[in-house]
Amino acid sequence: MSRLFRGSFLFSLGILFSRILGYLRDAAIAYYFGASHISDAFFIAFRIPNTFRRIFGEGGFNAVFMPFYGEALKENREKDFLSKIFGLLLTFSFAITLIGISLSPFIISLLAPGIKEKETFHYAVDFLRFTFTYLLFATLYAFSMAILLVKGYFFIPSVSQAVFNLLFILSLIFFSGIFGAYALVLGVILGGIFQIIPNFALLLKENIFVKPKIVIDKEIKNFLKKFLLTVGSFSANQISLLVDTFLASFLKVGSISYIYYASRIYLLPISLFSISVSNTLLAVISSGEDKKKNINTALKIIFLFSIPASVGLFLLAEDVVNVLYLRGDFTKEDAYYTSKLLSLYSLTIPIYSLQHLFKSVFYSEKNVEIPVRATFLGVFVEGILGSTLIFILGMGVFSFPISALFASFIALLYLYVKLQKKPSLDFGNLFKVSFSSIIMGVSIFLAKKFIYSSVFLVFSIPLFMLIYFISLLLLKEEITGKLLSYGLFGGNKNS
C-alpha cells in the first residue's frame, strides 16, 4: 500500500512539475506570438501529431502494454517481447509520419477549413510538415515510459515531459529572433529528442536495450486486437478537441489560441486531483471492503477538490490569465477573451471529474464499451450544440464552453444511468464542501474588492485554500480528517 501511494505521489509530482513548465511554455508562446494567425496555425498543426501521441502512445498503448509486459517478465522472455513491440511502434510511427508530411495541405484543409483563405493556412501546412516528425520521438517516449513504470520508476518518466517544455522555451528565447515563427517547430523537434534521453538513460542502467524486430505472431495479433478495442476510450476526447478546432477555424483570428490557452488552465485541476490524486487516495483510504464503499469515498474526494477548484477559477480567471499571459504580444483583448472562456470552462470541472470516476468503475469491470459510448455521445452533443451556437445564434468563441458544459453533463448522466451499483450521495458531506467553497469564494470576492493586483491575488491562492480547509475542519468534514490521519498534510508513518 505504501509503495503504491509513494509511486502515485511521485508520478503526480512529476506531472505537476511538467505542467508548471508547460504553463511557462504557453506563456512564452503568448509573449512572442500572442493570439495571432501564427499561434492559431501552430496550435492547429501541433494538435494533430499530439492527438496521435495521446491515443496511440500514452493512452491506449500503455493500458494494453503493461499487462502483456508483466506476463513476459514472469515467463523470462522480456527482451523478445520488447523487440517485437519496439518494431511494431517504429513501423507505425514512420508510416504515419510519412503519410502526414505528404498530405499536410489536405489534412489542414480537412481539419480547419475555415482558415483556407487566410494567412494562417500556409503557416499551418508548413508547421505540420515539421511537427509530424515529433510523433516518432513521442512514440519512443511512451514506449520507454511504460517499461520504466513497470520497473518501478515513477518520477523520471513523468517528469521527462518537463524536458520537452524546457527545450521548447529555450528554443523560443534563443531562436525566435533568427527563425521567427519557425522557432516554434524547432522547439517541438528539439524537445521531442531531449525528452527521451532521461528515460533511455534509465533503460541503459537497467540493461534494457533492444533492437526492433518486425514480427506478426499470435502474441502481437492478440496485443493489436486488445489495443484497438481499448484505443476507442482514449480517442473520443481527442476527437472532441479536433471538432473544436474545426468549428473555431470559422471564427476570427485568435479564437483557436483563446480556446487553447483557457483549456490548458482549467484542465490542470482535473489532471491533478480527479485523475491522479483521487485514484491514489482511493487506493490508500480503501479498507478492502466492497466496491460501493470505495466508490462513495472516491466521490467525496472528487467533490472535495473539484468544487473549490471550480469556484476559485471562476472568480480568479482574469487574474490568472493576466499573470500567466498578459505580456509581450498577448494583448488586453486576448486576455479578455481567454479569461471569459476560462471562467465558463471552470464550471465543467466537477462534471468532468465525476466522469473520470465513473469511467474508472467501468474499466475496473473490463467494460470499455460504456465509457466509449458516453464520450462519443458527449462529442456528438458538443458538436451539434456548438455548431448551432456559432452559426445560428452567432455566439462566437463563447459557444465552446457552453456546449462543453451541456455535453459533459449529458455524458455524465449516461454513465450514471449505466452504473449497476449507484454511489450514495452524502448530502451532509456535499453541504460542508459547498459551504466551505462559498466561504472561500466570499474571501476571494472581498480580496478582489480591495486588492487590484492580479499578481498578489494569484499568489494568495494558497491562503484562499487554507481558508477552505480550515472551514472544512471546523465543520468536521469526514474526508479532510481522513487525509490528515493518512498523512497527506501532516505525515503518517503508517500510510
C-alpha positions as CSV (number, residue, x, y, z in Angstrom):
1,M,0.0,0.0,0.0
2,S,2.8,2.5,1.0
3,R,4.6,1.7,-2.3
4,L,1.5,2.4,-4.3
5,F,1.0,5.6,-2.5
6,R,4.6,6.7,-2.9
7,G,4.7,5.7,-6.6
8,S,1.4,7.6,-7.3
9,F,2.6,10.6,-5.4
10,L,5.9,10.7,-7.3
11,F,4.1,10.3,-10.6
12,S,1.7,13.1,-9.7
13,L,4.7,15.3,-8.5
14,G,6.4,14.7,-11.9
15,I,3.2,15.6,-13.8
16,L,2.8,18.8,-11.7
17,F,6.4,19.9,-12.4
18,S,5.9,19.2,-16.1
19,R,2.6,21.2,-16.1
20,I,4.3,24.2,-14.4
21,L,6.9,24.2,-17.2
22,G,4.1,23.6,-19.7
23,Y,2.5,26.9,-18.5
24,L,5.8,28.7,-18.9
25,R,5.9,27.3,-22.4
26,D,2.5,28.6,-23.2
27,A,3.4,31.9,-21.6
28,A,6.4,32.1,-23.9
29,I,4.2,31.4,-26.9
30,A,1.8,34.1,-25.8
31,Y,4.7,36.5,-25.2
32,Y,6.3,36.1,-28.6
33,F,3.2,35.5,-30.8
34,G,0.1,36.4,-28.7
35,A,-3.2,35.2,-30.1
36,S,-2.5,35.6,-33.8
37,H,-2.6,33.8,-37.1
38,I,0.8,32.3,-36.2
39,S,-0.2,30.9,-32.8
40,D,-3.5,29.6,-34.3
41,A,-1.5,27.9,-37.1
42,F,0.9,26.3,-34.6
43,F,-1.9,25.0,-32.3
44,I,-3.7,23.5,-35.3
45,A,-0.6,21.9,-36.7
46,F,0.7,20.5,-33.3
47,R,-2.7,19.2,-32.3
48,I,-2.6,16.5,-35.0
49,P,0.6,14.7,-34.1
50,N,-0.2,15.3,-30.4
51,T,-3.5,13.6,-30.9
52,F,-1.8,10.5,-32.3
53,R,0.6,10.6,-29.3
54,R,-2.2,10.7,-26.8
55,I,-4.3,8.0,-28.5
56,F,-1.6,5.5,-29.6
57,G,1.3,6.5,-27.3
58,E,0.5,7.3,-23.7
59,G,-3.2,6.3,-23.8
60,G,-4.3,3.1,-25.3
61,F,-0.8,1.7,-25.7
62,N,0.1,2.0,-22.0
63,A,-3.2,0.4,-20.9
64,V,-2.6,-2.7,-23.0
65,F,1.2,-2.9,-22.9
66,M,1.7,-3.1,-19.1
67,P,-0.3,-6.4,-18.6
68,F,1.5,-8.0,-21.6
69,Y,4.9,-6.9,-20.4
70,G,4.2,-8.1,-16.9
71,E,3.4,-11.5,-18.3
72,A,6.5,-11.5,-20.5
73,L,8.6,-10.7,-17.4
74,K,7.2,-13.7,-15.5
75,E,7.9,-16.0,-18.4
76,N,11.5,-14.7,-18.8
77,R,11.1,-13.5,-22.4
78,E,11.3,-9.8,-21.7
79,K,13.8,-8.9,-24.5
80,D,12.0,-10.8,-27.2
81,F,8.6,-9.2,-26.3
82,L,10.1,-5.7,-26.2
83,S,11.9,-6.2,-29.5
84,K,8.6,-7.1,-31.2
85,I,6.7,-4.2,-29.7
86,F,9.5,-1.8,-30.5
87,G,9.4,-2.9,-34.1
88,L,5.6,-2.5,-34.2
89,L,5.8,1.0,-32.8
90,L,8.6,2.2,-35.1
91,T,6.8,0.8,-38.2
92,F,3.6,2.6,-37.2
93,S,5.3,5.9,-36.4
94,F,7.3,6.0,-39.6
95,A,4.2,5.2,-41.7
96,I,2.0,7.8,-40.1
97,T,4.8,10.4,-40.2
98,L,5.4,9.9,-44.0
99,I,1.7,10.0,-44.7
100,G,1.2,13.1,-42.6
101,I,4.1,15.0,-44.2
102,S,3.0,14.2,-47.8
103,L,-0.7,15.0,-47.1
104,S,-0.2,18.1,-44.9
105,P,-2.2,20.6,-47.1
106,F,-5.2,18.1,-47.3
107,I,-5.1,17.4,-43.6
108,I,-5.2,21.1,-42.7
109,S,-8.0,21.7,-45.2
110,L,-10.0,18.9,-43.6
111,L,-9.3,19.8,-40.0
112,A,-9.6,23.6,-40.2
113,P,-11.5,24.5,-43.5
114,G,-12.3,28.0,-42.2
115,I,-8.6,29.1,-42.5
116,K,-8.1,28.1,-46.1
117,E,-8.3,31.6,-47.4
118,K,-6.3,33.1,-44.5
119,E,-2.6,33.6,-44.0
120,T,-3.0,31.1,-41.2
121,F,-3.3,28.2,-43.7
122,H,0.2,28.5,-45.2
123,Y,1.8,28.6,-41.8
124,A,-0.3,25.6,-40.5
125,V,0.8,23.5,-43.5
126,D,4.5,24.3,-43.1
127,F,4.3,23.7,-39.3
128,L,2.5,20.4,-39.7
129,R,5.3,19.0,-42.0
130,F,7.8,19.7,-39.2
131,T,5.7,18.7,-36.2
132,F,4.7,15.3,-37.7
133,T,8.3,14.2,-37.0
134,Y,7.6,14.7,-33.3
135,L,5.3,11.6,-33.4
136,L,8.4,9.3,-33.7
137,F,10.0,10.8,-30.6
138,A,6.7,10.8,-28.7
139,T,6.3,7.1,-29.5
140,L,9.8,6.3,-28.2
141,Y,8.9,8.3,-25.1
142,A,5.7,6.4,-24.5
143,F,7.4,3.1,-25.0
144,S,10.3,3.9,-22.6
145,M,7.9,5.3,-20.0
146,A,5.7,2.2,-20.0
147,I,8.7,0.0,-19.4
148,L,10.0,2.1,-16.6
149,L,6.7,2.3,-14.8
150,V,6.5,-1.5,-14.7
151,K,10.1,-1.5,-13.4
152,G,9.1,0.8,-10.5
153,Y,10.4,4.1,-11.8
154,F,7.8,6.8,-11.4
155,F,9.3,10.3,-11.1
156,I,11.7,10.3,-14.1
157,P,9.1,9.1,-16.7
158,S,6.5,11.6,-15.6
159,V,9.0,14.5,-15.4
160,S,10.5,13.8,-18.8
161,Q,7.8,15.8,-20.4
162,A,9.2,18.8,-18.5
163,V,12.4,18.4,-20.5
164,F,10.3,18.9,-23.7
165,N,8.8,22.0,-22.3
166,L,12.2,23.4,-21.2
167,L,13.8,22.9,-24.6
168,F,10.8,24.4,-26.3
169,I,11.1,27.5,-24.1
170,L,14.8,27.8,-24.7
171,S,14.2,27.5,-28.5
172,L,11.8,30.4,-28.4
173,I,14.2,32.5,-26.3
174,F,17.3,31.9,-28.4
175,F,16.0,31.2,-31.9
176,S,12.8,33.3,-32.4
177,G,14.9,36.3,-33.4
178,I,16.7,34.1,-36.0
179,F,13.9,31.8,-37.4
180,G,10.8,33.8,-36.4
181,A,7.7,31.7,-36.3
182,Y,9.6,28.6,-37.2
183,A,11.3,28.6,-33.8
184,L,8.0,27.0,-32.6
185,V,8.5,23.9,-34.7
186,L,12.2,23.8,-33.8
187,G,11.2,23.8,-30.2
188,V,8.9,20.8,-30.9
189,I,11.7,18.8,-32.6
190,L,14.4,19.6,-30.0
191,G,12.0,19.0,-27.1
192,G,11.0,15.6,-28.7
193,I,14.6,14.5,-29.0
194,F,15.7,15.6,-25.5
195,Q,12.6,14.3,-23.6
196,I,13.5,10.7,-24.4
197,I,17.1,11.0,-23.1
198,P,16.3,10.6,-19.3
199,N,14.1,7.6,-20.0
200,F,16.6,5.8,-22.2
201,A,19.4,6.6,-19.7
202,L,17.4,4.7,-17.1
203,L,16.8,1.8,-19.6
204,L,20.5,1.5,-20.2
205,K,21.0,1.4,-16.4
206,E,18.5,-1.4,-16.2
207,N,20.4,-3.1,-19.1
208,I,17.3,-3.0,-21.3
209,F,18.4,-2.1,-24.8
210,V,16.6,-4.0,-27.6
211,K,16.7,-3.9,-31.4
212,P,13.4,-3.6,-33.2
213,K,12.0,-6.8,-34.7
214,I,9.1,-6.8,-37.1
215,V,7.1,-10.0,-36.3
216,I,3.4,-10.6,-36.5
217,D,2.8,-13.7,-34.4
218,K,-0.1,-14.8,-32.2
219,E,1.0,-12.6,-29.3
220,I,1.3,-9.4,-31.4
221,K,-2.1,-10.1,-33.1
222,N,-3.6,-10.5,-29.6
223,F,-1.9,-7.3,-28.5
224,L,-3.2,-5.4,-31.5
225,K,-6.7,-6.7,-31.0
226,K,-6.9,-5.5,-27.4
227,F,-5.2,-2.3,-28.3
228,L,-7.8,-1.4,-31.0
229,L,-10.6,-2.2,-28.5
230,T,-9.0,0.0,-25.8
231,V,-8.0,2.9,-28.1
232,G,-11.6,4.0,-28.6
233,S,-11.9,5.0,-25.0
234,F,-8.9,7.3,-25.3
235,S,-9.6,8.7,-28.8
236,A,-13.0,10.2,-28.1
237,N,-11.7,13.1,-26.1
238,Q,-9.1,13.9,-28.7
239,I,-11.8,13.8,-31.4
240,S,-13.6,16.4,-29.3
241,L,-10.6,18.7,-29.5
242,L,-10.4,18.2,-33.3
243,V,-14.1,19.1,-33.6
244,D,-13.5,22.3,-31.6
245,T,-10.6,23.2,-33.9
246,F,-12.8,22.6,-37.0
247,L,-15.5,24.9,-35.7
248,A,-13.1,27.6,-34.3
249,S,-11.4,27.8,-37.7
250,F,-14.5,29.7,-39.0
251,L,-14.2,32.4,-36.3
252,K,-11.9,35.4,-36.1
253,V,-8.1,35.1,-36.0
254,G,-7.0,34.2,-32.5
255,S,-10.1,32.1,-31.5
256,I,-8.2,28.8,-31.6
257,S,-5.5,30.3,-29.4
258,Y,-8.0,31.7,-26.9
259,I,-9.5,28.2,-26.5
260,Y,-6.1,26.6,-26.2
261,Y,-4.8,29.0,-23.6
262,A,-8.0,28.7,-21.5
263,S,-8.3,24.9,-21.7
264,R,-4.7,24.4,-20.6
265,I,-5.5,26.1,-17.3
266,Y,-8.9,24.5,-16.4
267,L,-7.6,21.0,-17.3
268,L,-4.9,21.2,-14.6
269,P,-7.1,20.5,-11.5
270,I,-8.8,17.7,-13.5
271,S,-5.4,16.1,-14.3
272,L,-4.0,16.5,-10.8
273,F,-7.0,15.9,-8.5
274,S,-9.5,14.0,-10.5
275,I,-7.2,11.6,-12.3
276,S,-4.0,11.4,-10.2
277,V,-4.9,12.3,-6.6
278,S,-8.4,10.8,-6.5
279,N,-7.1,7.4,-7.8
280,T,-4.2,7.4,-5.3
281,L,-6.4,8.4,-2.3
282,L,-9.0,5.8,-3.3
283,A,-6.3,3.1,-3.1
284,V,-4.9,4.4,0.2
285,I,-8.2,5.1,2.0
286,S,-9.8,1.9,0.7
287,S,-10.1,-0.7,3.5
288,G,-10.5,-3.6,1.1
289,E,-14.3,-3.8,1.6
290,D,-17.0,-3.7,-1.0
291,K,-16.5,-1.7,-4.2
292,K,-19.5,0.5,-3.5
293,K,-17.9,1.8,-0.3
294,N,-14.7,2.7,-2.2
295,I,-16.7,4.5,-4.9
296,N,-18.5,6.5,-2.3
297,T,-15.2,7.5,-0.7
298,A,-13.8,8.5,-4.1
299,L,-17.0,10.5,-4.8
300,K,-16.4,12.6,-1.7
301,I,-12.7,13.1,-2.7
302,I,-13.8,14.3,-6.1
303,F,-16.2,16.9,-4.6
304,L,-13.6,17.9,-2.0
305,F,-11.2,19.1,-4.7
306,S,-13.3,19.8,-7.8
307,I,-15.9,22.2,-6.3
308,P,-13.4,24.7,-4.8
309,A,-11.3,24.5,-7.9
310,S,-14.3,25.4,-10.0
311,V,-15.3,28.3,-7.7
312,G,-11.7,29.6,-7.4
313,L,-11.0,29.5,-11.2
314,F,-14.4,31.2,-11.9
315,L,-13.6,34.1,-9.7
316,L,-9.9,34.4,-10.4
317,A,-9.9,33.7,-14.1
318,E,-9.0,37.2,-15.2
319,D,-6.1,37.4,-12.6
320,V,-4.7,34.0,-13.5
321,V,-4.7,34.8,-17.3
322,N,-3.1,38.2,-16.6
323,V,-0.3,36.7,-14.6
324,L,0.3,33.8,-17.0
325,Y,-0.1,35.5,-20.4
326,L,-0.5,39.3,-20.3
327,R,2.8,40.5,-21.7
328,G,4.6,40.8,-25.0
329,D,2.3,40.3,-28.0
330,F,-0.5,39.0,-25.8
331,T,-2.8,42.0,-25.7
332,K,-5.6,43.0,-23.2
333,E,-8.2,42.0,-25.8
334,D,-6.6,38.5,-25.9
335,A,-6.6,38.4,-22.1
336,Y,-10.3,39.4,-22.0
337,Y,-11.4,36.6,-24.3
338,T,-9.2,34.0,-22.7
339,S,-10.3,34.8,-19.1
340,K,-14.0,34.8,-20.0
341,L,-13.6,31.4,-21.6
342,L,-11.7,30.2,-18.6
343,S,-14.5,31.3,-16.3
344,L,-17.1,29.4,-18.3
345,Y,-14.9,26.3,-18.7
346,S,-14.3,26.2,-14.9
347,L,-17.9,25.3,-14.4
348,T,-17.3,21.9,-16.1
349,I,-14.5,20.8,-13.7
350,P,-16.8,18.9,-11.2
351,I,-18.7,17.3,-14.1
352,Y,-15.6,16.1,-16.0
353,S,-14.1,14.9,-12.7
354,L,-17.1,12.7,-12.0
355,Q,-16.9,11.4,-15.5
356,H,-13.4,10.2,-14.8
357,L,-14.5,8.5,-11.6
358,F,-17.5,6.7,-13.2
359,K,-15.4,5.6,-16.2
360,S,-12.8,4.1,-13.9
361,V,-15.6,2.0,-12.3
362,F,-16.4,0.5,-15.8
363,Y,-12.7,0.0,-16.6
364,S,-12.3,-2.0,-13.3
365,E,-15.1,-4.3,-14.6
366,K,-13.3,-4.6,-18.0
367,N,-16.2,-2.7,-19.6
368,V,-14.7,-0.4,-22.2
369,E,-17.9,0.0,-24.3
370,I,-19.9,2.2,-21.9
371,P,-17.2,4.8,-21.4
372,V,-16.6,5.0,-25.2
373,R,-20.3,5.4,-25.9
374,A,-20.6,8.1,-23.2
375,T,-17.6,10.1,-24.6
376,F,-18.8,9.9,-28.2
377,L,-22.3,10.9,-27.1
378,G,-20.7,14.0,-25.4
379,V,-18.7,14.7,-28.6
380,F,-21.8,14.5,-30.7
381,V,-23.9,16.8,-28.5
382,E,-21.0,19.2,-28.2
383,G,-20.6,19.3,-32.0
384,I,-24.3,19.9,-32.7
385,L,-24.8,22.4,-30.0
386,G,-21.5,24.2,-30.8
387,S,-22.5,24.5,-34.5
388,T,-25.9,25.9,-33.5
389,L,-24.5,28.5,-31.1
390,I,-21.8,29.6,-33.6
391,F,-23.6,29.6,-37.0
392,I,-27.2,30.2,-36.0
393,L,-27.1,32.2,-32.7
394,G,-23.7,33.9,-33.5
395,M,-22.2,33.4,-30.0
396,G,-18.7,33.1,-31.4
397,V,-15.9,31.7,-29.3
398,F,-18.1,31.6,-26.2
399,S,-20.1,28.7,-27.8
400,F,-17.4,26.2,-26.9
401,P,-17.5,26.3,-23.1
402,I,-21.3,26.5,-23.1
403,S,-21.6,23.4,-25.4
404,A,-18.9,21.6,-23.4
405,L,-20.9,22.2,-20.2
406,F,-24.1,20.7,-21.6
407,A,-22.4,17.9,-23.4
408,S,-20.3,16.8,-20.4
409,F,-23.5,16.7,-18.2
410,I,-25.3,14.5,-20.7
411,A,-22.3,12.1,-20.9
412,L,-22.1,12.0,-17.1
413,L,-25.9,11.3,-16.9
414,Y,-25.5,8.4,-19.4
415,L,-22.6,6.9,-17.3
416,Y,-24.6,7.2,-14.1
417,V,-27.7,5.5,-15.6
418,K,-25.5,2.6,-16.8
419,L,-23.8,2.1,-13.4
420,Q,-25.0,-1.2,-11.9
421,K,-24.2,-0.1,-8.4
422,K,-25.1,3.6,-7.9
423,P,-23.0,5.6,-5.5
424,S,-24.7,7.0,-2.4
425,L,-24.6,10.8,-2.4
426,D,-23.8,12.1,1.1
427,F,-25.7,15.4,1.2
428,G,-24.2,16.3,4.6
429,N,-20.7,16.0,3.2
430,L,-21.7,17.8,0.0
431,F,-23.2,20.7,2.0
432,K,-19.9,21.1,4.1
433,V,-17.8,21.1,0.9
434,S,-20.2,23.5,-0.8
435,F,-20.4,25.8,2.2
436,S,-16.7,25.9,2.6
437,S,-16.3,26.7,-1.1
438,I,-18.7,29.6,-0.7
439,I,-16.7,30.9,2.3
440,M,-13.5,30.7,0.2
441,G,-15.4,32.3,-2.7
442,V,-16.5,35.2,-0.5
443,S,-12.9,35.7,0.7
444,I,-11.8,35.9,-2.9
445,F,-14.6,38.3,-3.8
446,L,-13.7,40.6,-0.9
447,A,-10.0,40.4,-1.7
448,K,-10.7,41.5,-5.3
449,K,-12.7,44.4,-4.0
450,F,-9.7,45.9,-2.1
451,I,-6.7,44.4,-4.0
452,Y,-6.3,45.3,-7.7
453,S,-3.0,43.5,-8.2
454,S,-3.5,40.3,-10.2
455,V,-0.1,39.1,-9.1
456,F,-0.9,39.5,-5.4
457,L,-4.3,37.7,-5.9
458,V,-2.8,34.7,-7.7
459,F,0.0,34.4,-5.1
460,S,-2.7,34.5,-2.4
461,I,-4.3,31.3,-3.8
462,P,-2.6,29.2,-1.0
463,L,-4.2,31.5,1.6
464,F,-7.7,31.0,0.0
465,M,-7.1,27.2,0.0
466,L,-6.2,27.4,3.7
467,I,-9.4,29.3,4.4
468,Y,-11.3,26.5,2.6
469,F,-9.6,23.6,4.5
470,I,-10.0,25.4,7.9
471,S,-13.7,25.8,7.2
472,L,-13.9,22.1,6.4
473,L,-12.1,21.2,9.7
474,L,-14.4,23.4,11.7
475,L,-17.4,21.7,10.1
476,K,-15.8,18.3,10.9
477,E,-15.8,17.2,7.2
478,E,-15.0,13.5,7.1
479,I,-12.5,13.2,4.2
480,T,-10.4,16.1,5.4
481,G,-9.9,14.3,8.7
482,K,-9.0,11.1,6.9
483,L,-6.5,12.9,4.8
484,L,-4.8,14.2,7.9
485,S,-4.8,10.8,9.5
486,Y,-3.3,9.3,6.4
487,G,-0.5,11.8,6.4
488,L,-1.3,13.8,3.3
489,F,-0.9,17.0,5.2
490,G,0.7,16.1,8.5
491,G,2.7,13.0,7.7
492,N,2.0,9.5,9.0
493,K,4.4,6.6,9.2
494,N,1.7,4.0,8.6
495,S,0.5,5.4,5.4
